[in-house]
Every structure is written in C-alpha cells, then in structure tokens.
C-alpha cells in the first residue's frame, strides 16, 4: 500500500496541486529555503553560470530565474522566434496557461544553451527554448515544440547532442496505479523524436511500471529511466532499448526526476517511503499534506550503486521532493507542491 501511495503522489504533482503557502521562510535546522516559486518541480543550472532555471508546475507559473549565489529569484519571461526545425509547431505557448514540469538543459556554446521543457496547459508538448546567458541576466527565446501523441502527457524529458529528444509517459490510457505498484505491470514508456520526424514515436522495450524521470549518458549510448512503481533507475541501450543493461537496487524513496551531474554521476531524489506518521493519510491531498523526509542520492551509471548525498527531515515547511541539483556545497531540492526550494548541505 505504501508504494501505491508514492506513485499516486507522483501523479498528484502531474495534476498540479496548488502550492500551500507557509508563513515563514526561516531555516529548518541546516536546511534553508528560497521562498516564493510555485511548485518548483524541476531545476537546471545554466551551463557555465551561477543561474538556475526552475519550472513552475501550476497554470501560468511558467519559469523562475534564480541566482544560486544570492538566493534571489524572479519570474523568467520569454520571447518567440520560431525555428523551421519545428515546423509542426509554429506558435509559442501562452504564458498565461503554461504549466512547466520536467526540464533538461544542454550547452550549445559559451554561456548559451538549449532548454527542453515538459509543457502542460494549453497543449501537451515538449517546448524548446534557447538560453542566452551572455548578458547580465539570462534570457529565454522560444524556438518551437514537439507535440505529444494524442491523449498522452509527458512527465520528464532528456536530449541528445544531435537534437533528438526522449520523453517519458507515466501512465498510458487504461492503466492504473494498481497496475504499476501492486501488479508491477508496465504502465508507461519512453517516446523519442528526431529532427525531421513528424512526431514522437514509442520506443518499444522501455515500458516500465510508471516511467518517471529520464536522462541520457554523455555519449548518447544509454538512456536512464526512473520507474516509480519499482523504485529503481533502469539503464537501457539507446541502440537496442529492448535490452535492459543495468538497474539500481530498490531505493528507499520513490525516485522522480533524474539528471546527469557534472561529475558524471546520476542524481535523483524523492520522498522517503517508510513514514509511519503518514500511514493514516488515505486520499491524495492528505498524503501530500503529510510531511515526509527527502532522500537524495548520486548513482554511478557504470555500476548503478547509489550514495546518499543529501537529506531533509519531515517538516511542514518542505515536503513532496522531486529532484536534486548539486550546486557548490549545496543540494537544491524541488517539490511538486509547495512555495519554496530547499537548500540542504551536500554530504
């Protein structure tokens, strides 16, 4: 039953639970906060800079720009300059409805990058932006999108050097929580798009119980997928995805977003599973309101061995963790339902 609740929480984030404002932004022990961003579900560091881009998983929340040194944030608007490579998506998302979810960033030059965004709101798509950090403050320019197949919503996104994109779908139509966590049957999958293709195509062999976070290796030969139903990270061959290469142990938390850190390790985080104080919570909103500790780990992709790099205690100030971003000596941790980003010491 506990595992079923964790997958339900992942989907609860996808359904966009409203942030619950806290009255104080005071630190909790050695954990401090950046308060104000609404449902900051994923964070990425603009390569070569001190700037963090945060998603906002609520209608119209869009993006936040954070100075990792000062800890200050502000909304991050965008302009539009369509790229012909995305001819099937000629118009930008509407800022008033954009609900941003998983993020992926890839350097394209000195202080320049491409940002891939799981977008909800007016449409289900992977939205593509150029990031220009050559000035005093980074700017975003929308270049296009790749629409998700009819009836599907993406959860996370990753990119390859040639411009190809992979995205996860947590639950396919007709599948249920019970399918993923009790029966441990595949409910989701990975979809891939390459420049010149009309749309996303199913990557057969990647079906897992609740496909969540996704990342690719630096050389593009492997794809790493978080299975919320199995509580593992699975490594697939990109050229032969029907072949599962390696997997982690069953983790003591439900892994959500997965990113490749600068040291070459995978990093992921989520809410601790074994929390007796939350056992009485029976509906999704009650589960989300019950504070749970965060566990963040780094994973060696060659062995899939994990090492704890940060934790937070169970506190009403911060829960519902979705990811970890190591910056200097800190672990920045996002949430699918809250009004703050946690900053915990890196072990």
Steps between C-alpha positions, in 0.01 A plus 500: 500500500786738575645465148161567350482824693837610366400458138176681579708789630697517178178527303366750748787726400414448132143605579640820649411528863495863607793618710427526871643829617710494815501789743877496553810457290723429799751214467416155634816386672776510235250522212424847363247603237436719199136591561250616241523272193178309445539123472867511386493140374835499317816711497795523259822700516575703187841356395798714594297743712361547850141520368235238571181466296205354692177367358167605647249218494182704521291676238680813387796451735743467210863527611708650779857626476711457813841641588658201676748725683257762624202267537276758331237404242274673250256388229669421169306612194571394143484637148431294186698441181371182330755259355409319178628175657172498695270566206213304656491746791505857366353687799641542851321391818279750672678648801168527686445123488851351478551236767865391494599158633824306427805686365816413307782736401781446250789740436520634143786748540665737746223610738238368260279195534184332380225440753245220451182525703210266567212739446139464608220752488371597157665194343705191588843546345873522547571871468846604377678822600839657439675638809728800456710565811754733338343805663442604859196276522410193291219529247270237348391481137237246397606314182228236459344189646435134434141407576434188704287228338126547547386409850851487653671737742877498551661496842874550440726577204863450396694590186779370277780697336339463155178668616299184562270499801375223728207545737324278750131431537407391853165334425363396165122515449326211673776434755466554874701557818433141600640375171830676571557441870302196604520293184819679395384493142628748239280812488725752329773522238761715332423690180765639262504774238782581257535812283314447175251255648132603513455414866589280796521123459476233769836349592400135531667316783503797738163425659524506882269533801454880503781647284600824671836681477728457198860582410754394236870423529758756390581292190132441418532122511283443806165619632423504873138480612348523847226246569278629778325164523824307550681782690804450277702669226537280190775534237402424138709474186402784266569288192318196640252622762340159539819411684508615862867546585502563876276610785539643847382327813146579616556844649358608840315784327311547177746646247353780294710720269844373397788718383864451402722693741825670400702217661339245266269346758122489479317690771144444610284566804156437641290444810590230748267200479495370856327781697273352772364845594341526153339156502153642576495722189260333257423754227745677271473844653540361853807307388653814349435693821678245719865611536752244382882499504696550180773262389737600220757266348776495242524187284804366318355423153761228441404298809162655598625520860346789692640735765288732714606860436233698686193462721233719654291415803122469506371853553190697395736757347610270217386165361401333171858500365551431130868559414845608613748739338852514649633858490827563680463351848121504492226270380211697349178299530174561313142406584176432313288673764643788696612860497874450545821332393709331769876553529660218699868433569665251263657209681 
